[in-house]
Amino acid sequence: MLSVGMIQVVRELGLTAAVVIGVLGICILMVKSMLKQQDNLIQVAAEQVKSWQAVIQGFEKHLESMNVANREYNNQNNEAHKYQREEHIKQLETSNELLVQAKEITTALGRINGYKQG
């Protein structure tokens, strides 16, 4: 497995240099492997980001439809309460008119029966 070049390096530089070159070669291979894994992780993360963005867009559409439905409900509710308020105002006006009439009747009956105001 040793090439002729490696044998010559060992003869010229010694065993320590050959070990250092071997360790550096292994380190380079490890760095290349880590970079490749990092690229794979980045691709997976990018795919996950895309899928989560699709999910978030679905949530946004759903929330928007809920907001529209809530606005419509509030408008209908306000319209219904507007009618009720108008009816209550009419009832208050009618009861005030009846109260005025009752006071006039009481005053008239008092005059008829001889009561003096004062």
ZAVO-832761 format. One record per residue (C-alpha): residue number from 1; x, y, z. Coordinates in steps of 0.2 Angstrom, whole numbers, padded with zeros to 4 digits. Layout:
<drenvos>
+-----+-------+-------+-------+
: seq :    c1 :    c2 :    c3 :
+-----+-------+-------+-------+
: NUM :     X :     Y :     Z :
...
+-----+-------+-------+-------+
</drenvos>
This chain:
<drenvos>
+-----+-------+-------+-------+
: seq :    c1 :    c2 :    c3 :
+-----+-------+-------+-------+
:   1 :  0000 :  0000 :  0000 :
:   2 :  0014 :  0012 :  0003 :
:   3 :  0019 :  0021 : -0013 :
:   4 :  0037 :  0023 : -0019 :
:   5 :  0035 :  0042 : -0015 :
:   6 :  0030 :  0038 :  0003 :
:   7 :  0045 :  0027 :  0005 :
:   8 :  0057 :  0040 : -0001 :
:   9 :  0049 :  0053 :  0011 :
:  10 :  0052 :  0042 :  0025 :
:  11 :  0070 :  0039 :  0020 :
:  12 :  0074 :  0057 :  0017 :
:  13 :  0064 :  0065 :  0032 :
:  14 :  0062 :  0052 :  0044 :
:  15 :  0048 :  0042 :  0052 :
:  16 :  0042 :  0058 :  0062 :
:  17 :  0039 :  0068 :  0046 :
:  18 :  0030 :  0053 :  0039 :
:  19 :  0018 :  0052 :  0054 :
:  20 :  0015 :  0071 :  0054 :
:  21 :  0011 :  0070 :  0035 :
:  22 : -0001 :  0055 :  0038 :
:  23 : -0009 :  0064 :  0053 :
:  24 : -0011 :  0080 :  0042 :
:  25 : -0019 :  0069 :  0028 :
:  26 : -0031 :  0061 :  0040 :
:  27 : -0036 :  0078 :  0047 :
:  28 : -0039 :  0085 :  0029 :
:  29 : -0050 :  0070 :  0026 :
:  30 : -0059 :  0073 :  0042 :
:  31 : -0062 :  0091 :  0038 :
:  32 : -0068 :  0087 :  0021 :
:  33 : -0080 :  0074 :  0028 :
:  34 : -0086 :  0087 :  0041 :
:  35 : -0089 :  0100 :  0027 :
:  36 : -0099 :  0087 :  0017 :
:  37 : -0110 :  0083 :  0033 :
:  38 : -0112 :  0102 :  0036 :
:  39 : -0118 :  0104 :  0018 :
:  40 : -0131 :  0090 :  0020 :
:  41 : -0137 :  0098 :  0037 :
:  42 : -0139 :  0115 :  0028 :
:  43 : -0149 :  0107 :  0014 :
:  44 : -0160 :  0098 :  0027 :
:  45 : -0162 :  0114 :  0037 :
:  46 : -0167 :  0123 :  0021 :
:  47 : -0180 :  0110 :  0017 :
:  48 : -0187 :  0111 :  0035 :
:  49 : -0188 :  0130 :  0034 :
:  50 : -0198 :  0129 :  0017 :
:  51 : -0210 :  0116 :  0025 :
:  52 : -0212 :  0127 :  0041 :
:  53 : -0215 :  0142 :  0030 :
:  54 : -0229 :  0133 :  0021 :
:  55 : -0237 :  0128 :  0038 :
:  56 : -0235 :  0146 :  0044 :
:  57 : -0244 :  0153 :  0028 :
:  58 : -0258 :  0140 :  0032 :
:  59 : -0260 :  0147 :  0049 :
:  60 : -0260 :  0165 :  0042 :
:  61 : -0273 :  0161 :  0030 :
:  62 : -0284 :  0152 :  0043 :
:  63 : -0282 :  0167 :  0055 :
:  64 : -0287 :  0179 :  0042 :
:  65 : -0302 :  0169 :  0038 :
:  66 : -0306 :  0169 :  0057 :
:  67 : -0304 :  0188 :  0057 :
:  68 : -0316 :  0190 :  0043 :
:  69 : -0329 :  0179 :  0051 :
:  70 : -0327 :  0188 :  0067 :
:  71 : -0329 :  0205 :  0059 :
:  72 : -0345 :  0199 :  0050 :
:  73 : -0351 :  0192 :  0067 :
:  74 : -0347 :  0209 :  0076 :
:  75 : -0356 :  0219 :  0062 :
:  76 : -0371 :  0208 :  0063 :
:  77 : -0371 :  0209 :  0082 :
:  78 : -0369 :  0228 :  0082 :
:  79 : -0384 :  0229 :  0070 :
:  80 : -0395 :  0218 :  0081 :
:  81 : -0390 :  0228 :  0097 :
:  82 : -0393 :  0244 :  0087 :
:  83 : -0411 :  0238 :  0084 :
:  84 : -0413 :  0234 :  0103 :
:  85 : -0406 :  0251 :  0108 :
:  86 : -0419 :  0259 :  0097 :
:  87 : -0433 :  0249 :  0104 :
:  88 : -0427 :  0253 :  0122 :
:  89 : -0426 :  0271 :  0118 :
:  90 : -0444 :  0270 :  0111 :
:  91 : -0449 :  0261 :  0127 :
:  92 : -0441 :  0275 :  0138 :
:  93 : -0450 :  0288 :  0128 :
:  94 : -0466 :  0280 :  0130 :
:  95 : -0464 :  0277 :  0148 :
:  96 : -0459 :  0295 :  0151 :
:  97 : -0475 :  0301 :  0141 :
:  98 : -0485 :  0289 :  0152 :
:  99 : -0477 :  0296 :  0168 :
: 100 : -0481 :  0314 :  0162 :
: 101 : -0499 :  0309 :  0158 :
: 102 : -0501 :  0300 :  0175 :
: 103 : -0495 :  0316 :  0184 :
: 104 : -0507 :  0326 :  0174 :
: 105 : -0521 :  0314 :  0178 :
: 106 : -0516 :  0314 :  0196 :
: 107 : -0517 :  0333 :  0196 :
: 108 : -0533 :  0334 :  0188 :
: 109 : -0541 :  0321 :  0200 :
: 110 : -0534 :  0331 :  0214 :
: 111 : -0543 :  0347 :  0207 :
: 112 : -0559 :  0337 :  0205 :
: 113 : -0558 :  0331 :  0223 :
: 114 : -0554 :  0348 :  0230 :
: 115 : -0536 :  0346 :  0234 :
: 116 : -0526 :  0362 :  0234 :
: 117 : -0509 :  0362 :  0226 :
: 118 : -0496 :  0369 :  0237 :
+-----+-------+-------+-------+
</drenvos>
